[in-house]
Amino acid sequence: MATKLVGVLTAGGDTPGLNAALRGLGKAALGEYGMHLIGFQDGFRGLMQNRMVRLDEHALSGILTIGGTILGTSRDKPHKMPVGGKLVDMTDEIVAVYQSHHLDYLVCMGGGGTQKSALRLKNKGLNVVTLPKTIDNDVSGTDTTFGFDTALGIATEAIDRLHSTAHSHHRIIVVEIMGHNAGWLALGSGLAGGADVILVPEIPYDVEKIAEAILARSRGGKRFSIVAVSEGALSVEDAAIKRPIVKRIEKGEGKSDRKKAEEELAEFELAHVGNTMRLSAKLEELTALESRVTILGYLQRGGAPSAADRLLATKLGTSAAKFIHEGKSGVMAAVRGEKVVPVALEEVAGQRKLVPLDHVWFDSARKVGTCFGD
């Protein structure tokens, strides 16, 4: 059997565990299956530009505990690559680089956008295997993604630390947590950190109901409140504006209508920037309690991966090497219970895993008195 040559890249936002996944993939590919491995720098852009490095045992040594990615990353997409100030479809150039190296496989580590890009390359004839990574935990088809556990721990610790200042100064502390348009991170860390209010994209909120819950706490002698808000959380009014736009995009009825809807969505999201600050100001107005905002931002993506993420990333990386050895392609290595199984990219791309409204975390949070603003 001929030795397989495998290329690998990391795309999208940096995430704790990427280096652990690279190590797991590389060590299994090199040691267990006798493959050769090359890495492409800075995601799909580096692949398009043919910027590669050889990944041998030396390159993979000592990276298990390091955050970020030794390959670098970017959010550039094969079919929308910034070139000369314009967005250009560079898919054919990427295919040419793949072929010039005589690659047998390309491994793409990334979130939802990466899964869609990988499917495009698969449809161009490339053998592709993907790994699900994102702190948002919103990749469809898998129980969890690596990076989520680390970010969950960081956000929870931040909420823990904010309790003391909120209590000391009798304040409302509003903590903005990442998660894009899914509430996994805000819900999990809010529940684990004992937040009094948790606002997530899945449940549009009424700011007056939040204020009522905070005032009820105050009347009961609890003169502070922690509000954990997902960056994608929307008020009832904003949700009524956004959801019809998103539905038009999803239906895709006509190229011109879709483009117009995408422009409307971009305008809406631009107007939504700073929403957490506005929410804080409104709560201060309604409750007459001093309100302060903490935006965790990129802190949640930094630092060494947790033990759980190292284990998960290693398991996914070694499973990807196994899938390649077995000749499987066009699949994502997905976590299903204790197993890692191949799931067709067609089942994953373009889907987003939101928190089900009947999820046990919602149920537990409500039973301990958490307000969701509904």
C-alpha positions, 0 to 999 in steps of 0.5 A: 500500500502506498504511503498516504500524504495528508495536508492539514489546516486550522481555520476560523477563530483560534481555540484551545485544543487545536494544537492537541488535535494536531498532535493527536492527528500527526502522531497517529498518522506518522507512528501508527499508520506510516503517513506523511503530514504537511501543514498549511499556514493560516487556514484556507488562505495559506492553502491557496498561497501554498504556504506549507510546513512539514509536520514531523515528530519534532514539530509536534513535540511539546504542543499538547498544552499550548493554546492557539494553533502553531499553524496560524489561522484565518477566517478566509473562505475558499469561495470568498477570498479577499484578493486585491480588495475584492472577494474572489472565488479561489476554489480552483487555485486551492484544488491546484495546490492540493493536486500539486502536492499529490495529497491524498487527504486534506484535514480541516479543523474548524467550526461551522464555516469550515465545515461548509468550506470543506464540503465545497472542496469535497464537491470539487473532488478532494478527499476531506476529513474535518474536526469540529472545534469551536468554543460556541459548541454549535457545530451540528452532528456532534455532541460537543466540540473541542474548545468549549470546555476550556471557554466554559471554565474561563467564563465560569471563573470570571462570573465567580470573581465578579460575585464579590464586587457585585455583592460588595457594591450592591450592583448589577454586574452584566457579563457578556459571554461569547457564543455567536448565535447559540447559548451553550456558553452563556447558559453553561457558565451562567448556571455553573457560576450561579448567575441570577439572570441568563440571556441566550439567543434561543429565548428572546428577553423582555428587559422589564421582566429582567428588571422585575426579577432583579427588584424582587431579589432586592426586596428579598434582601439580595442587593446585587445581581449577576446577569450573564448575557450571550453576545447573540441574545436578543430582546423580543423586539429585536428578535421580531426583526431578525428572524424574518430576515434569517428565514428569507436567507435560509429559503434562498428564493432568488439570488437578488432577494437573498443578497438583499436579505443578507445586506439587511442582516449585516445592517441589523448586526451592526446596529446590535453592536453595543447591545450589552451596554444598552441593556445595562443602562436600561436595567440601571434606569428601571431598577435604580441600581448601579449597573456595570458591564464586563465583556469577556471577549477573547479571554475565553479563547486564550490559554492552555486547553483544559484536561477535557479538551486535551482528551477530546482533541486527541481522541478526535485527531487520532480518529481522523487518522484512523478514518483516513487509513480506512479510506473514509472521506467527505466526513467530520469526526463527530462525538456520539456518546463515548465514540467518535463516528464519521458523519457526512459533511452534507449532514453538518454543513449549513446547520447550527446546533442551538440549545434545545428549549427542553435541555436539562440545563434550562430545566435546572436553571429555572428550578434554582430560580434563574430568570431568562427574561421570558 
